[in-house]
Amino acid sequence: MEEKSTMVRFDVSINSQGKIYLPIEIRQTLNAKHLEIIPDAKAIVVFPKGTAFRDVIRSLEIVRLDLEHRAELQPSGRKYFTRFPDKTCGTQI
């Protein structure tokens, strides 16, 4: 039986004007018109403006655990499933 990741991963790109399309699932989850972004060298954190940093940290802990799970699966060659905006499933990443 193949293991599945508990979180969804979206594949997005930056257009020539420097804009990113956020899939409807992300917009609905964040439920905010104004966002804050904290960048790092390899990742960014996006959250509704005014969200308590403690809440962002709790959310990031869930993401961190999922990333660790994905990292454990990746070297073994086992597949785990993600859903991209085009509804593609079963993509090994």
Steps between C-alpha positions, in 0.01 A plus 500: 500500500639840404525770764330830435609836629241674714558842344436630152780644291426754228721567201481872419711725281584868481378672183696758300349780711628335818156386616406165648155345461383357831271201444144530632572243773771726645287815475211324671723364775664836573168685463673839481549776244820625662793270566835526671806325357822420681772380260810293562765376256305184406142554614234754583226510760167645389226573751200733542604848610464543874528129585670447835855376452432220751222372269735518200763304694245230588402472137864486391560214743237296316663584167844412641380158611351437157824604329696262722261221404543582130879510540491154655299366206702668225832308524325163504345555160150442636232720354278728693218695351442868455230702334595787276260768372452299179368210714796274412533221754765243565791725417824389659692794636 
